[in-house]
Amino acid sequence: MKRLKFSFDTTVQYSASVAGHQLALRCVPMTDAVQHLEKCTVTIEPAPLPQPLQDGFGNTVYWYSASEPHTELRYASSGVAVVDKSKADEAAPNPAFRCPGLRTKPGRTLLQVSSAMPKAGTYEAAEALCHAVHSLLQYTPGVTDNTTTAEEALRGGIGVCQDYAQVFVALARLAGWSARYCMGLSVGEGATHAWAEIYYKGHWHGFDPTRDCAADERYLRFGVGRDSADCPVEQGIFFGSAAQSQMIRTRVTEL
């Protein structure tokens, strides 16, 4: 069991005024059998803070609306979360986690690589898959974006944490696992991170193919889904013609 102190702060600046902002924000850690919040403070500006709701994957979502013109959006959360992977067995996984999402639909490259991967059945097979995905991609910032699919990343052999996690999830499902994409933070400073989890013997087991390691109790999930399309931190629309720039500051420390 670990107690993690976290802070997550995002500022988005617009080159001109925008209005009619409608957003879904996943900016706080989710609560489930393994992790829960001891305390949490959330701020969203410029509009009032809405009540949190849950989406179909159990993620906490703030459905935010700002009708007045503004040139800056800021949302932040901070608090203490407890992560304890020794808890009792979790509920059976959502059947959706056996199905491809928008960005994890297998194509020729994924199917070819999958034929050489170990089939579902043991924890060691899942570890082997993590090692394999780590070796199949080269970490290369700036060449993929948030719309890149697992098929495209694997075909190019390059990507960032989102791509590693999506390739892992796609191959895991082809091997017969229930697998889910995870978005959140890990101990340290920086930005959001992505990894994956496989359901095995009543528990979700985390794997980080980017770092080629297990995703243990130092990882804090903000959202899960079939892939990144199901759980972005920020998703929405606004009225106006403006360029935008984003600054993210995050920190997680063990207490």
N, C-alpha and C positions, 0 to 999 in steps of 0.2 A: 504494500500500500504506500502511495506517495501523495503528499499534499503539495500542490503546485500553485504558486502565486503567478498570476498572468496579467498582462496588459496588452490591449489591442487597440490601436488608434489609427484611423484612416482619414485623410483629408483629400477631397477632390476639388480642384479649382477649375473654373470655367472661364474661357476667354471673353464671354459675353453673358448677359443675363439669360437664365433659363427659368421656366415655370412649369407648372403642371407635372411635377416630379412624382412618379409612382415607382416605388422600389420594394423589392423583397430583400431584406438584409439578414444574413446568417452570421451574426457577429458575436455570439456568445457560445460557450461550450454546451453541448447537448447533455441531457440527463438520461441515464439508463441504468442497467444493472451493474455496470462497471464504474461509471463516473457520475459524480453529482457535485453540485455547487454548494459550498459552505456559505459563501456570500458573493454577490455580484452587483456591480453598478453599471448602468448603461446610459449613455447620453447620445442623442441625435439632434443635430442642428441643421437647418433653422426651425423646423416644425416641432410640435409637441411629440413626446415619446408615445408611440402606440403600445397597446397591450400585446405581449408576445403570444404567438400561436404555434402550433406544430404542423409540419407538412406530413405527407404520407410516409416519409421515411423516419419520422420521429425527430427531425431537426427543429430547433427553436428558430422561428422566423418572425421578424418585425416587418409588418406590411406598412410601409412608410409613405406618407403623402404630403407634399409641400406645394401648395397652389401658388403662393406669392413668388415674384421674381427673386432670384438669388444668384450669386456668382461663386458660392462656396458651399460644399456639403461636408460635414464632419460627423463621423460616428465612432464611438469608442466604448470599450468595455474593460472592466478590471475586476479582480476578485481573487478568490481562492477556490480551487477545485480539488476534489479527492478522487484519485484513480486507484481502484483496487481490483486486480484481475483474479483474486482468489475468491470472489463472490460466487454464490450458487449459480447453477446452470442458467443460462439465458434462454429466453423463449426461442422456439423454432424460427429460423430465418424467414424473412419476407420472400415469397416465391419469386419476386422480381429479381432477386439477386442471383438467380440462375439464368437470367435472360440478358441479352445485350442491350445497352442503352444507345443513345444517339451517337456516342463517340467510341463505343466498344464493339460495334458490329464487325464480325470477322470477315476478312477478305482473303484473297489468295495467299498473301504473305503470312498472315496469322495462322491460316489453316496448314500451310506447309511447315512452319516452325512448330506448331502444336503436335504434329505427328511424331516429332522426336522428343517431346516432353514427357515426363513421368505422369501416369494417370493418378487421379485422386485416390486416396486410401490411407496414407500415413502422413504424420507431421514431417517426416524427413523428405517426403515427396514435395511438400509445400516449400520447405527450405531449399530444395534443389531448384525449384522453379524461381525462387527469389534470386539465387545465385546466377541462374541462366539469364534472366531478364537484365540483371546488372551488367552482364558481359555483352549483351546484344545491343545495348545503346551506349552512346558516348554523350556525356553531359555537355550540352552546348546551348547556352542562353541566347535568346534573340532569334532563333531560327524557326521556332514553332510558336503558336499562340493559343489562346483559349478555345479555338475552334478546331485545332488539330486532332485528328482521330488516332486511335491506337494503331490502326492499319497504316496510316501515313507515317507516323513516327517510326514504327518498326521497319517499314520499307526504306526510310531514309537513314535509319541507324543512329539518329540523334534526337535530342530533346532535353527537357527539364523534368522536375519531379512529377508534374502532372502526367507527362507522357510515360515515364517509367511505371507509374501506378496504373495507368489505363492499359498498358500492354500486359502488365501482370494480371490484372483483373480479367481481361479478355482471354488470355491463355489459361487462367485458372478455371474459368467456366467451361472452356473447351475440353479441359481435362476431367470435368465432372464435379467441380467444387461449387458450392454457393460462395460467391465472392462479392465484396463491396469496396467501392472507392471511398477513401477518407480524406477530408480536408480539415486542417486545423493548425496547431502549433506544437513544437517540441521544445524541450529545454534549451535555452539560449536566447539570442537576439536575432532579429532579421525580419522575415516576412512569413506569410502563410506557407505551409508545406503540404505535400500530398503523399499518401502511402496507401496501403490496401490491407484488407482483412479477409481471412478464410474461415468459414464455419466448420469446426472439427470437434466431434465428441462433446457437443453441448455448449461450446464456447467459441467466441470470435477470437482468432489469433492474428496479431498484426505483423505485417512484413513491410519493410522499407527497401524496395529494390534500388532506389537511388543510392542509398548508403550501404546496401547489401547487409542488412542487419534486421533483427527483430524489432518491431515497433512495440516497445514495452510501456511501462507506467509513466514514462517521461514524455509520452505523446498525449496530446489533449485534443479530442475530436470536437470540431465545431459543426461538422456536417458529414453525412454519408449518403451514398446513392449508387446507382448502377455505374455512373461515371461522373465526370466533372459537370456535365450539363444538368444533373439533378441537384447539385448543391453548391452553386457559386456563392461566394461571400455577398456579392452585390449583383442584382439583376433587375432591370427595369427600363423605363423610358422617361423622356422629358420633352417639352416643347421648346424649340429654340435652335439656333444654328451656332454652335460653339465647340471649339476644341477643348479637350479636358486633359488635365495632368493629375496624377495621383501620387500621394506620399503615404507610405505605410510604415508604422513603427510597432514592433511587437517585442515582447519579452516574457519568458517563462523561467522561473527559478524554483528550485526545490526548497521547501520549508523544513 
